[in-house]
């Protein structure tokens, strides 16, 4: 992983482009990866590593890759070979349904691992698309497996990441199956704020990298419903919304909207 600051996380670096969406394979830039200097190390690496263990893990994270906004990190059906630690930027994962609709299955941000969908079938089962210029650290999975047999803490960390993804998917099913529109959007916003705060950002302000249509796709809501729900939150003085900038005025009110039997995912 590389050093990243709150100022750089949201936009990524404008300039070198990895690929255009769906056209050319992304060409990785080979550089020396300094995980020990990365501010996101605690989010994507095991805790309590010894110096020699950290050095060995840094050998796994050998390259980084830039992805331009709208570009694909990987595509559905593509052979699985690596996991990716997001250094800067935001991604969405999505699938194309049988009737041709684009269904968003998740949003991933800096400090999170993406690509787990390819482990079971040895090929990716969704598309990963950058919502803004982004950069990832590439971790070949065969090297992760090999090192996991020697560094127990890494093996446990990989298991935790996979378990977290299972819990997230269960949470999404619960959200879609039993929550009203207001509860779904409130849970979604609370989750975003929580994840961003863990990266040093404000607990009350966020810039939505995704469109309202993409939010609706993820939450199983129509665009009109998402817009109407945002407007209601504004009318109730729970938040202020200006285009994609959201300022939460009453976090407790958002929490009260979410059913006490549910947790935000």
Secondary structure as a PSIPRED ss2 file (coil, helix, strand):
# PSIPRED VFORMAT (PSIPRED V4.0)

   1 X C   1.000  0.000  0.000
   2 X C   1.000  0.000  0.000
   3 X C   1.000  0.000  0.000
   4 X C   1.000  0.000  0.000
   5 X C   1.000  0.000  0.000
   6 X H   0.000  1.000  0.000
   7 X H   0.000  1.000  0.000
   8 X H   0.000  1.000  0.000
   9 X H   0.000  1.000  0.000
  10 X C   1.000  0.000  0.000
  11 X C   1.000  0.000  0.000
  12 X C   1.000  0.000  0.000
  13 X C   1.000  0.000  0.000
  14 X C   1.000  0.000  0.000
  15 X C   1.000  0.000  0.000
  16 X C   1.000  0.000  0.000
  17 X C   1.000  0.000  0.000
  18 X C   1.000  0.000  0.000
  19 X C   1.000  0.000  0.000
  20 X C   1.000  0.000  0.000
  21 X C   1.000  0.000  0.000
  22 X C   1.000  0.000  0.000
  23 X C   1.000  0.000  0.000
  24 X C   1.000  0.000  0.000
  25 X C   1.000  0.000  0.000
  26 X C   1.000  0.000  0.000
  27 X C   1.000  0.000  0.000
  28 X C   1.000  0.000  0.000
  29 X E   0.000  0.000  1.000
  30 X E   0.000  0.000  1.000
  31 X C   1.000  0.000  0.000
  32 X C   1.000  0.000  0.000
  33 X C   1.000  0.000  0.000
  34 X C   1.000  0.000  0.000
  35 X H   0.000  1.000  0.000
  36 X H   0.000  1.000  0.000
  37 X H   0.000  1.000  0.000
  38 X C   1.000  0.000  0.000
  39 X C   1.000  0.000  0.000
  40 X C   1.000  0.000  0.000
  41 X H   0.000  1.000  0.000
  42 X H   0.000  1.000  0.000
  43 X H   0.000  1.000  0.000
  44 X H   0.000  1.000  0.000
  45 X C   1.000  0.000  0.000
  46 X C   1.000  0.000  0.000
  47 X C   1.000  0.000  0.000
  48 X C   1.000  0.000  0.000
  49 X C   1.000  0.000  0.000
  50 X C   1.000  0.000  0.000
  51 X H   0.000  1.000  0.000
  52 X H   0.000  1.000  0.000
  53 X H   0.000  1.000  0.000
  54 X H   0.000  1.000  0.000
  55 X H   0.000  1.000  0.000
  56 X H   0.000  1.000  0.000
  57 X H   0.000  1.000  0.000
  58 X H   0.000  1.000  0.000
  59 X H   0.000  1.000  0.000
  60 X H   0.000  1.000  0.000
  61 X E   0.000  0.000  1.000
  62 X E   0.000  0.000  1.000
  63 X E   0.000  0.000  1.000
  64 X E   0.000  0.000  1.000
  65 X E   0.000  0.000  1.000
  66 X E   0.000  0.000  1.000
  67 X E   0.000  0.000  1.000
  68 X C   1.000  0.000  0.000
  69 X C   1.000  0.000  0.000
  70 X C   1.000  0.000  0.000
  71 X C   1.000  0.000  0.000
  72 X E   0.000  0.000  1.000
  73 X E   0.000  0.000  1.000
  74 X E   0.000  0.000  1.000
  75 X C   1.000  0.000  0.000
  76 X C   1.000  0.000  0.000
  77 X C   1.000  0.000  0.000
  78 X C   1.000  0.000  0.000
  79 X E   0.000  0.000  1.000
  80 X C   1.000  0.000  0.000
  81 X C   1.000  0.000  0.000
  82 X E   0.000  0.000  1.000
  83 X E   0.000  0.000  1.000
  84 X E   0.000  0.000  1.000
  85 X E   0.000  0.000  1.000
  86 X E   0.000  0.000  1.000
  87 X E   0.000  0.000  1.000
  88 X E   0.000  0.000  1.000
  89 X C   1.000  0.000  0.000
  90 X E   0.000  0.000  1.000
  91 X E   0.000  0.000  1.000
  92 X E   0.000  0.000  1.000
  93 X E   0.000  0.000  1.000
  94 X E   0.000  0.000  1.000
  95 X E   0.000  0.000  1.000
  96 X E   0.000  0.000  1.000
  97 X C   1.000  0.000  0.000
  98 X C   1.000  0.000  0.000
  99 X C   1.000  0.000  0.000
 100 X C   1.000  0.000  0.000
 101 X C   1.000  0.000  0.000
 102 X E   0.000  0.000  1.000
 103 X E   0.000  0.000  1.000
 104 X E   0.000  0.000  1.000
 105 X E   0.000  0.000  1.000
 106 X E   0.000  0.000  1.000
 107 X E   0.000  0.000  1.000
 108 X E   0.000  0.000  1.000
 109 X E   0.000  0.000  1.000
 110 X C   1.000  0.000  0.000
 111 X C   1.000  0.000  0.000
 112 X C   1.000  0.000  0.000
 113 X E   0.000  0.000  1.000
 114 X E   0.000  0.000  1.000
 115 X C   1.000  0.000  0.000
 116 X H   0.000  1.000  0.000
 117 X H   0.000  1.000  0.000
 118 X H   0.000  1.000  0.000
 119 X C   1.000  0.000  0.000
 120 X C   1.000  0.000  0.000
 121 X C   1.000  0.000  0.000
 122 X C   1.000  0.000  0.000
 123 X E   0.000  0.000  1.000
 124 X C   1.000  0.000  0.000
 125 X C   1.000  0.000  0.000
 126 X C   1.000  0.000  0.000
 127 X E   0.000  0.000  1.000
 128 X E   0.000  0.000  1.000
 129 X E   0.000  0.000  1.000
 130 X E   0.000  0.000  1.000
 131 X C   1.000  0.000  0.000
 132 X C   1.000  0.000  0.000
 133 X C   1.000  0.000  0.000
 134 X E   0.000  0.000  1.000
 135 X E   0.000  0.000  1.000
 136 X E   0.000  0.000  1.000
 137 X E   0.000  0.000  1.000
 138 X E   0.000  0.000  1.000
 139 X E   0.000  0.000  1.000
 140 X E   0.000  0.000  1.000
 141 X H   0.000  1.000  0.000
 142 X H   0.000  1.000  0.000
 143 X H   0.000  1.000  0.000
 144 X H   0.000  1.000  0.000
 145 X H   0.000  1.000  0.000
 146 X H   0.000  1.000  0.000
 147 X H   0.000  1.000  0.000
 148 X H   0.000  1.000  0.000
 149 X C   1.000  0.000  0.000
 150 X C   1.000  0.000  0.000
 151 X C   1.000  0.000  0.000
 152 X H   0.000  1.000  0.000
 153 X H   0.000  1.000  0.000
 154 X H   0.000  1.000  0.000
 155 X H   0.000  1.000  0.000
 156 X H   0.000  1.000  0.000
 157 X H   0.000  1.000  0.000
 158 X H   0.000  1.000  0.000
 159 X H   0.000  1.000  0.000
 160 X H   0.000  1.000  0.000
 161 X H   0.000  1.000  0.000
 162 X H   0.000  1.000  0.000
 163 X H   0.000  1.000  0.000
 164 X H   0.000  1.000  0.000
 165 X H   0.000  1.000  0.000
 166 X H   0.000  1.000  0.000
 167 X H   0.000  1.000  0.000
 168 X H   0.000  1.000  0.000
 169 X H   0.000  1.000  0.000
 170 X H   0.000  1.000  0.000
 171 X H   0.000  1.000  0.000
 172 X H   0.000  1.000  0.000
 173 X H   0.000  1.000  0.000
 174 X H   0.000  1.000  0.000
 175 X H   0.000  1.000  0.000
 176 X H   0.000  1.000  0.000
 177 X H   0.000  1.000  0.000
 178 X H   0.000  1.000  0.000
 179 X C   1.000  0.000  0.000
 180 X C   1.000  0.000  0.000
 181 X H   0.000  1.000  0.000
 182 X H   0.000  1.000  0.000
 183 X H   0.000  1.000  0.000
 184 X H   0.000  1.000  0.000
 185 X H   0.000  1.000  0.000
 186 X H   0.000  1.000  0.000
 187 X H   0.000  1.000  0.000
 188 X H   0.000  1.000  0.000
 189 X H   0.000  1.000  0.000
 190 X H   0.000  1.000  0.000
 191 X H   0.000  1.000  0.000
 192 X H   0.000  1.000  0.000
 193 X H   0.000  1.000  0.000
 194 X H   0.000  1.000  0.000
 195 X H   0.000  1.000  0.000
 196 X H   0.000  1.000  0.000
 197 X H   0.000  1.000  0.000
 198 X C   1.000  0.000  0.000
 199 X C   1.000  0.000  0.000
 200 X C   1.000  0.000  0.000
 201 X C   1.000  0.000  0.000
 202 X C   1.000  0.000  0.000
 203 X C   1.000  0.000  0.000
 204 X C   1.000  0.000  0.000
 205 X E   0.000  0.000  1.000
 206 X E   0.000  0.000  1.000
 207 X E   0.000  0.000  1.000
 208 X C   1.000  0.000  0.000
 209 X C   1.000  0.000  0.000
 210 X C   1.000  0.000  0.000
 211 X C   1.000  0.000  0.000
 212 X H   0.000  1.000  0.000
 213 X H   0.000  1.000  0.000
 214 X H   0.000  1.000  0.000
 215 X H   0.000  1.000  0.000
 216 X H   0.000  1.000  0.000
 217 X H   0.000  1.000  0.000
 218 X H   0.000  1.000  0.000
 219 X H   0.000  1.000  0.000
 220 X C   1.000  0.000  0.000
 221 X C   1.000  0.000  0.000
 222 X C   1.000  0.000  0.000
 223 X H   0.000  1.000  0.000
 224 X H   0.000  1.000  0.000
 225 X H   0.000  1.000  0.000
 226 X H   0.000  1.000  0.000
 227 X H   0.000  1.000  0.000
 228 X H   0.000  1.000  0.000
 229 X H   0.000  1.000  0.000
 230 X H   0.000  1.000  0.000
 231 X H   0.000  1.000  0.000
 232 X H   0.000  1.000  0.000
 233 X H   0.000  1.000  0.000
 234 X H   0.000  1.000  0.000
 235 X H   0.000  1.000  0.000
 236 X C   1.000  0.000  0.000
 237 X C   1.000  0.000  0.000
 238 X C   1.000  0.000  0.000
 239 X E   0.000  0.000  1.000
 240 X E   0.000  0.000  1.000
 241 X E   0.000  0.000  1.000
 242 X E   0.000  0.000  1.000
 243 X C   1.000  0.000  0.000
 244 X C   1.000  0.000  0.000
 245 X E   0.000  0.000  1.000
 246 X E   0.000  0.000  1.000
 247 X E   0.000  0.000  1.000
 248 X E   0.000  0.000  1.000
 249 X C   1.000  0.000  0.000
 250 X C   1.000  0.000  0.000
 251 X H   0.000  1.000  0.000
 252 X H   0.000  1.000  0.000
 253 X H   0.000  1.000  0.000
 254 X H   0.000  1.000  0.000
 255 X H   0.000  1.000  0.000
 256 X H   0.000  1.000  0.000
 257 X H   0.000  1.000  0.000
 258 X C   1.000  0.000  0.000
 259 X C   1.000  0.000  0.000
 260 X C   1.000  0.000  0.000
 261 X C   1.000  0.000  0.000
 262 X C   1.000  0.000  0.000
 263 X C   1.000  0.000  0.000
 264 X C   1.000  0.000  0.000
 265 X C   1.000  0.000  0.000
